[in-house]
């Protein structure tokens, strides 16, 4: 399927798209589009009321050509000259040796339009665009939906891409993960936790370094005014047990991305921890999450199927 066709189909017949809408479609920061217009003349042919930019299908096709050239390593000024000249590319300019490493599209499938924009920004290693797009989807959809319907599909697409093409997309995954993590940590906490609300302790299993799903859960719980302690990646078993004894949580969530890190033995040890006075001893509810637990749910543990399920369950403890 030609992405240009997708873009042109979304252009209304009554004057074109706004700069913000085009930025979301292409995965470019609005400030970048304005800069290309001001510096290089890559802008809309007409302006609404003489000032406001409205991008037509032809304008967007030119922008897409500009994005493709800059993604392949062509300097913006030279890419703009090529676009304005209406040629396929600057034949006299060899592409950098690294340019072919990560310039193809990511397979996001039939996802939200923001997924396509975020994927394009990630492939271009466009950090400002990533920040603007992530902020926009969080503001528009809220954290759970932004994670489930935009962030996670693009992260999975990046993972599939570098798995099928060797290690050629690792830099894309690292940059995208860093900016997703920053966006999640930037979500403002909601109301203060209610007195007596059950604490949720979140940790990756020993040897597990994938934290983003837990970061999304921690941010969502905090936003809803639920107390949480996030311990992050690769928590040693002994340290995790000590943390449970010291904090007395209502629930412990143990994340495992792979079967190698999913440890039923650790779940059993956490489930056996008790605290409190004799006759009123308490134990945590141990929950497991992540694809590493698929098909091997430990006895007594609750298994979360996704972010929404985890938030709903923890909110009742």
BELQUI-V401326 format. One record per backbone hydrogen bond with DSSP energy under -1.0 kcal/mol. CO is the residue of the C=O (numbers start at 1). NH is the residue of the N-H. If there is no record, write none. Layout:
co=CO nh=NH
co=CO nh=NH
//
This chain:
co=2 nh=6
co=3 nh=7
co=4 nh=8
co=5 nh=9
co=7 nh=10
co=8 nh=11
co=17 nh=55
co=18 nh=22
co=19 nh=23
co=20 nh=24
co=21 nh=25
co=22 nh=26
co=23 nh=27
co=23 nh=28
co=29 nh=33
co=30 nh=34
co=31 nh=35
co=32 nh=36
co=33 nh=37
co=34 nh=38
co=35 nh=39
co=36 nh=40
co=36 nh=42
co=37 nh=41
co=41 nh=43
co=47 nh=50
co=48 nh=51
co=48 nh=52
co=52 nh=48
co=55 nh=17
co=56 nh=60
co=57 nh=61
co=58 nh=62
co=59 nh=63
co=60 nh=64
co=61 nh=65
co=62 nh=66
co=63 nh=67
co=64 nh=68
co=65 nh=69
co=66 nh=70
co=67 nh=71
co=68 nh=72
co=69 nh=74
co=70 nh=73
co=75 nh=79
co=76 nh=80
co=77 nh=81
co=78 nh=82
co=79 nh=83
co=80 nh=84
co=81 nh=85
co=82 nh=87
co=89 nh=91
co=90 nh=93
co=96 nh=99
co=98 nh=101
co=106 nh=108
co=109 nh=111
co=112 nh=115
co=112 nh=116
co=113 nh=117
co=114 nh=118
co=115 nh=119
co=116 nh=120
co=117 nh=121
co=118 nh=122
co=119 nh=123
co=120 nh=124
co=121 nh=126
co=122 nh=125
co=125 nh=127
co=126 nh=130
co=127 nh=131
co=128 nh=132
co=129 nh=133
co=130 nh=134
co=131 nh=135
co=132 nh=136
co=133 nh=137
co=134 nh=138
co=135 nh=139
co=136 nh=140
co=137 nh=141
co=138 nh=142
co=142 nh=146
co=143 nh=147
co=144 nh=148
co=145 nh=149
co=146 nh=150
co=146 nh=151
co=147 nh=152
co=150 nh=154
co=151 nh=155
co=152 nh=156
co=153 nh=157
co=154 nh=158
co=155 nh=159
co=156 nh=160
co=157 nh=161
co=158 nh=162
co=159 nh=163
co=160 nh=164
co=161 nh=165
co=165 nh=168
co=169 nh=173
co=170 nh=174
co=171 nh=175
co=172 nh=176
co=173 nh=177
co=174 nh=178
co=175 nh=179
co=176 nh=180
co=177 nh=181
co=178 nh=182
co=179 nh=183
co=180 nh=184
co=181 nh=185
co=182 nh=186
co=184 nh=187
co=194 nh=197
co=199 nh=250
co=199 nh=251
co=200 nh=229
co=201 nh=253
co=202 nh=231
co=203 nh=255
co=204 nh=235
co=205 nh=208
co=208 nh=234
co=211 nh=215
co=212 nh=216
co=213 nh=217
co=214 nh=218
co=215 nh=219
co=216 nh=220
co=217 nh=221
co=218 nh=222
co=219 nh=223
co=220 nh=224
co=221 nh=226
co=222 nh=190
co=222 nh=225
co=227 nh=200
co=229 nh=202
co=232 nh=204
co=236 nh=240
co=237 nh=241
co=238 nh=242
co=239 nh=243
co=240 nh=244
co=241 nh=245
co=242 nh=246
co=243 nh=247
co=244 nh=248
co=250 nh=285
co=251 nh=201
co=252 nh=287
co=253 nh=203
co=254 nh=289
co=255 nh=205
co=256 nh=292
co=258 nh=262
co=263 nh=267
co=264 nh=268
co=265 nh=269
co=266 nh=270
co=267 nh=271
co=268 nh=272
co=270 nh=273
co=275 nh=282
co=277 nh=280
co=282 nh=275
co=285 nh=252
co=286 nh=302
co=287 nh=254
co=288 nh=304
co=289 nh=256
co=290 nh=293
co=291 nh=294
co=293 nh=296
co=298 nh=301
co=302 nh=288
co=306 nh=310
co=307 nh=311
co=308 nh=312
co=309 nh=313
co=310 nh=314
co=311 nh=315
co=313 nh=316
co=314 nh=317
//
